[in-house]
């Protein structure tokens, strides 16, 4: 389970950062007089995007091979001959084709739009491709057990999108915009100052969506406060919630511009680096939850085993 969780973590982190890159491209598009500063950041954002696409491609192929082996019960040598049937005849295969379409669109955008990264249209298309990939994850997660396009599945999808918008943007900013890079450059400081303002504006609605969907998902997958501490799924979920609460408190009083804009930018970037590390731990928790039996399901299994044991005992007693 640990190995599978690590692969899932890499996949979710790649998806989240790709969303963050798209958001940053949208915010920095059409800078006008700050065109030179945009070109510097756009180059870094594009390289980060290419890394995300490589990660998502490798993880997508790996997950497909792994699922094919699990469904067939055969070794990796049999995978090539089974792939056509898996892709055309199974639910996972059809969702995998949707994911491949989203990933292919993102790859096409990364090449076609390399000279037009200052277009918000390019950023919006990249966000749409990311949403399709995110849906493929939700459509093959625990939430998919309730049926295609069920409220649970849609809630899981919106939750993943919200966490990617917040966490992915944090991580992208921490990677691309370094304090040393912007020191003494007023044009780059103007760009980062604008990103900081937009990021704090984005936090409100994204956090609201994250809380609403998170509470609903927790109620569906856990069902009681007791299971938050008595099951492994609940304990990982509790750790995730505590980390998100800690991050939330840091946004109650965000740094203010004041008269010294360079000092504000330095403080913003340093805070972002700390928060990005915490968000990576949150994404690791999400990956562990993906490969763990939900608390509510585990409770039902234990109840079924208890009921079966009692029935067997009574049957033996009668004989």
C-alpha positions as CSV (number, residue, x, y, z in Angstrom):
1,X,0.0,0.0,0.0
2,X,2.9,2.4,0.8
3,X,4.3,2.0,-2.7
4,X,0.9,2.6,-4.3
5,X,0.4,5.6,-2.1
6,X,3.7,7.1,-3.1
7,X,2.8,6.7,-6.8
8,X,-0.6,8.3,-6.1
9,X,1.1,11.2,-4.2
10,X,3.4,11.9,-7.2
11,X,0.4,11.8,-9.5
12,X,-1.8,14.1,-7.3
13,X,1.1,16.5,-6.7
14,X,1.8,16.7,-10.5
15,X,-1.9,17.5,-11.2
16,X,-2.1,20.1,-8.4
17,X,1.1,21.9,-9.6
18,X,-0.2,21.9,-13.2
19,X,-3.3,23.6,-11.9
20,X,-1.1,26.1,-10.1
21,X,0.9,26.8,-13.2
22,X,-2.3,27.5,-15.2
23,X,-3.5,29.9,-12.4
24,X,-0.2,31.7,-12.4
25,X,-0.2,32.0,-16.2
26,X,-3.7,33.4,-16.1
27,X,-2.7,36.0,-13.5
28,X,0.5,37.1,-15.2
29,X,-1.0,37.2,-18.8
30,X,-1.1,40.6,-20.6
31,X,1.3,42.4,-18.3
32,X,1.8,45.1,-20.8
33,X,4.7,47.3,-19.6
34,X,6.0,44.4,-17.5
35,X,6.5,42.1,-20.6
36,X,10.2,41.4,-19.8
37,X,9.3,40.2,-16.3
38,X,6.5,38.0,-17.7
39,X,8.9,36.4,-20.1
40,X,11.2,35.4,-17.3
41,X,8.5,33.9,-15.2
42,X,6.7,32.4,-18.2
43,X,9.9,30.4,-19.1
44,X,10.0,29.0,-15.5
45,X,6.3,28.2,-15.5
46,X,6.6,26.4,-18.8
47,X,9.5,24.3,-17.6
48,X,7.5,23.4,-14.5
49,X,4.5,22.6,-16.7
50,X,6.6,20.2,-18.8
51,X,7.8,18.4,-15.6
52,X,4.2,18.0,-14.4
53,X,3.1,16.6,-17.8
54,X,6.0,14.1,-17.7
55,X,5.0,13.0,-14.2
56,X,1.4,12.7,-15.1
57,X,2.2,10.7,-18.2
58,X,4.4,8.2,-16.4
59,X,2.0,7.9,-13.5
60,X,-1.0,7.4,-15.8
61,X,0.7,4.6,-17.7
62,X,1.9,3.0,-14.4
63,X,-1.6,3.1,-12.9
64,X,-3.1,1.6,-16.1
65,X,-0.6,-1.3,-16.1
66,X,-1.1,-1.8,-12.4
67,X,-4.9,-1.9,-12.7
68,X,-4.7,-4.3,-15.7
69,X,-2.6,-6.7,-13.7
70,X,-4.9,-6.5,-10.7
71,X,-8.1,-7.1,-12.8
72,X,-6.6,-10.0,-14.8
73,X,-4.5,-11.6,-12.0
74,X,-1.7,-12.0,-14.6
75,X,1.8,-10.7,-14.8
76,X,3.1,-7.7,-16.6
77,X,4.0,-9.7,-19.7
78,X,0.3,-10.2,-20.4
79,X,-0.6,-6.5,-20.1
80,X,0.0,-5.4,-23.8
81,X,-2.5,-8.0,-25.1
82,X,-5.1,-7.1,-22.4
83,X,-5.0,-3.3,-22.7
84,X,-7.4,-3.1,-25.7
85,X,-10.0,-5.0,-23.7
86,X,-9.4,-3.1,-20.5
87,X,-9.7,0.3,-22.3
88,X,-12.9,-0.6,-24.3
89,X,-14.8,-2.9,-21.9
90,X,-14.1,-1.7,-18.4
91,X,-15.2,1.3,-16.4
92,X,-11.6,2.1,-15.5
93,X,-10.5,1.9,-19.1
94,X,-13.2,4.3,-20.3
95,X,-12.2,6.8,-17.5
96,X,-8.6,6.2,-18.5
97,X,-9.4,7.4,-22.0
98,X,-11.0,10.6,-20.6
99,X,-7.8,11.1,-18.6
100,X,-5.7,10.5,-21.7
101,X,-7.8,13.1,-23.6
102,X,-7.2,15.7,-20.8
103,X,-3.5,14.9,-20.7
104,X,-3.2,15.0,-24.5
105,X,-4.9,18.4,-24.5
106,X,-2.5,19.7,-21.9
107,X,0.5,18.4,-23.8
108,X,-0.8,20.1,-27.0
109,X,-1.3,23.3,-25.2
110,X,2.2,23.3,-23.8
111,X,3.7,23.1,-27.3
112,X,1.1,25.1,-29.3
113,X,0.9,27.9,-26.7
114,X,4.7,28.2,-26.0
115,X,4.7,31.5,-27.9
116,X,1.3,32.6,-26.6
117,X,1.6,32.0,-22.8
118,X,0.5,35.6,-22.3
119,X,-3.0,34.6,-23.4
120,X,-5.6,33.9,-20.8
121,X,-7.4,31.6,-23.2
122,X,-4.4,29.3,-23.1
123,X,-4.5,29.2,-19.3
124,X,-8.2,28.5,-19.3
125,X,-7.9,25.6,-21.7
126,X,-5.1,24.2,-19.5
127,X,-7.4,24.5,-16.4
128,X,-10.1,22.6,-18.3
129,X,-7.6,19.8,-19.2
130,X,-6.6,19.7,-15.5
131,X,-10.3,19.4,-14.5
132,X,-10.8,16.4,-16.8
133,X,-7.7,14.7,-15.3
134,X,-9.0,15.4,-11.8
135,X,-12.4,13.9,-12.7
136,X,-10.7,10.7,-13.8
137,X,-9.3,10.4,-10.3
138,X,-12.6,11.0,-8.6
139,X,-14.3,8.6,-11.0
140,X,-12.0,5.8,-9.9
141,X,-11.8,6.6,-6.2
142,X,-13.9,5.5,-3.2
143,X,-16.6,8.1,-4.2
144,X,-17.1,6.2,-7.5
145,X,-18.6,3.3,-5.5
146,X,-21.8,5.4,-5.2
147,X,-22.2,5.5,-9.0
148,X,-21.2,7.6,-12.0
149,X,-21.9,11.3,-11.6
150,X,-23.3,10.7,-8.1
151,X,-23.3,13.5,-5.6
152,X,-20.5,11.8,-3.7
153,X,-18.4,11.5,-6.9
154,X,-19.0,15.2,-7.9
155,X,-18.2,16.3,-4.3
156,X,-14.9,14.4,-4.4
157,X,-14.1,16.0,-7.8
158,X,-14.9,19.6,-6.6
159,X,-12.8,18.9,-3.5
160,X,-9.8,17.8,-5.5
161,X,-10.2,20.9,-7.8
162,X,-10.4,23.2,-4.8
163,X,-7.4,21.6,-3.1
164,X,-5.4,21.8,-6.4
165,X,-6.3,25.5,-6.8
166,X,-5.1,26.3,-3.4
167,X,-2.2,23.8,-2.9
168,X,-1.0,23.7,-6.4
169,X,-0.9,27.5,-6.7
170,X,1.1,27.6,-3.4
171,X,3.6,25.0,-4.6
172,X,3.9,26.7,-8.1
173,X,4.6,30.1,-6.5
174,X,7.1,28.6,-4.1
175,X,9.0,26.9,-7.0
176,X,8.9,29.7,-9.6
177,X,9.1,32.9,-7.6
178,X,12.2,32.9,-5.4
179,X,13.2,35.8,-3.1
180,X,16.7,35.9,-4.6
181,X,15.2,36.2,-8.1
182,X,13.2,39.3,-7.4
183,X,15.7,41.1,-5.2
184,X,16.1,44.7,-6.4
185,X,13.9,44.3,-9.6
186,X,10.9,46.6,-9.4
187,X,9.2,45.1,-12.5
188,X,9.3,41.5,-11.1
189,X,8.3,42.8,-7.7
190,X,5.2,44.4,-9.3
191,X,4.3,41.0,-10.9
192,X,4.7,39.1,-7.6
193,X,2.8,41.8,-5.7
194,X,-0.1,41.4,-8.0
195,X,0.0,37.6,-7.7
196,X,0.0,37.9,-3.9
197,X,-3.1,40.1,-4.0
198,X,-4.9,37.7,-6.4
199,X,-3.9,34.7,-4.3
200,X,-5.5,36.1,-1.1
201,X,-8.6,36.9,-3.1
202,X,-8.7,33.4,-4.5
203,X,-8.4,31.8,-1.0
204,X,-11.9,32.9,0.2
205,X,-14.1,31.1,-2.4
206,X,-11.7,28.1,-2.8
207,X,-11.6,27.6,1.0
208,X,-15.4,27.7,1.2
209,X,-15.7,25.0,-1.5
210,X,-12.9,23.0,0.2
211,X,-14.7,23.1,3.6
212,X,-18.2,22.3,2.2
213,X,-17.1,19.3,0.1
214,X,-14.6,18.2,2.7
215,X,-17.2,18.0,5.4
216,X,-19.6,16.1,3.1
217,X,-16.9,13.7,2.0
218,X,-15.9,13.1,5.6
219,X,-19.5,12.4,6.6
220,X,-19.9,9.9,3.8
221,X,-16.6,8.1,4.3
222,X,-16.4,8.2,8.1
223,X,-19.9,8.8,9.5
224,X,-19.0,9.4,13.2
225,X,-16.4,11.3,15.3
226,X,-15.4,8.1,17.0
227,X,-14.1,6.5,13.8
228,X,-11.8,9.5,13.3
229,X,-9.6,8.1,16.1
230,X,-10.3,4.4,16.1
231,X,-9.6,3.6,12.4
232,X,-6.4,4.2,10.4
233,X,-8.5,6.0,7.7
234,X,-9.9,8.3,10.4
235,X,-6.5,9.1,11.9
236,X,-5.0,10.0,8.5
237,X,-8.1,12.1,7.8
238,X,-7.8,13.8,11.2
239,X,-4.1,14.6,10.5
240,X,-5.1,16.2,7.1
241,X,-7.9,18.3,8.8
242,X,-5.4,19.5,11.5
243,X,-2.9,20.6,8.9
244,X,-5.5,22.4,6.9
245,X,-6.7,24.2,10.0
246,X,-3.2,25.3,10.7
247,X,-2.9,26.7,7.2
248,X,-6.2,28.4,7.5
249,X,-5.2,30.3,10.7
250,X,-2.2,31.7,8.7
251,X,-4.7,33.3,6.3
252,X,-6.8,35.0,9.0
253,X,-4.3,37.9,9.1
254,X,-2.3,37.8,5.8
255,X,0.7,40.2,5.5
256,X,-0.2,43.8,4.4
257,X,1.5,45.9,1.8
258,X,2.2,48.9,3.9
259,X,4.8,51.3,2.6
260,X,7.5,48.8,2.0
261,X,6.5,46.6,-0.9
262,X,9.8,44.7,-1.2
263,X,9.4,43.6,2.5
264,X,5.8,42.5,1.8
265,X,6.9,40.4,-1.1
266,X,9.8,38.8,0.8
267,X,7.4,37.9,3.6
268,X,4.8,36.6,1.2
269,X,7.3,34.3,-0.6
270,X,8.8,33.0,2.7
271,X,5.3,32.2,4.0
272,X,4.5,30.5,0.7
273,X,7.4,28.2,1.0
274,X,6.5,27.0,4.4
275,X,2.8,26.6,3.4
276,X,3.8,24.7,0.3
277,X,5.7,22.1,2.3
278,X,2.7,21.7,4.6
279,X,0.4,21.4,1.6
280,X,2.7,18.6,0.2
281,X,2.1,16.7,3.5
282,X,-1.6,17.3,3.0
283,X,-1.4,15.8,-0.4
284,X,0.5,12.8,1.0
285,X,-2.4,12.3,3.4
286,X,-4.8,12.4,0.5
287,X,-2.7,9.7,-1.2
288,X,-2.8,7.5,1.9
289,X,-6.6,7.8,2.1
290,X,-7.0,6.8,-1.5
291,X,-5.4,3.4,-0.8
292,X,-7.1,2.9,2.6
293,X,-10.4,1.2,3.4
294,X,-12.9,4.0,4.4
295,X,-13.8,4.1,8.0
296,X,-17.5,3.5,7.4
297,X,-16.8,0.5,5.1
298,X,-14.4,-1.0,7.6
299,X,-17.1,-0.7,10.3
300,X,-19.6,-2.5,8.1
301,X,-17.0,-5.3,7.4
302,X,-16.3,-5.7,11.1
303,X,-20.1,-5.8,11.9
304,X,-20.6,-8.4,9.2
305,X,-17.7,-10.5,10.6
306,X,-19.2,-10.2,14.1
307,X,-22.7,-11.1,13.0
308,X,-21.3,-14.1,11.1
309,X,-19.3,-15.2,14.1
310,X,-22.4,-15.0,16.3
311,X,-24.4,-17.0,13.8
312,X,-21.8,-19.7,13.6
313,X,-21.6,-19.9,17.4
314,X,-25.3,-20.2,17.7
315,X,-25.4,-22.9,15.0
316,X,-22.8,-24.9,16.8
317,X,-24.6,-24.5,20.1
318,X,-27.9,-25.8,18.6
319,X,-26.1,-28.9,17.3
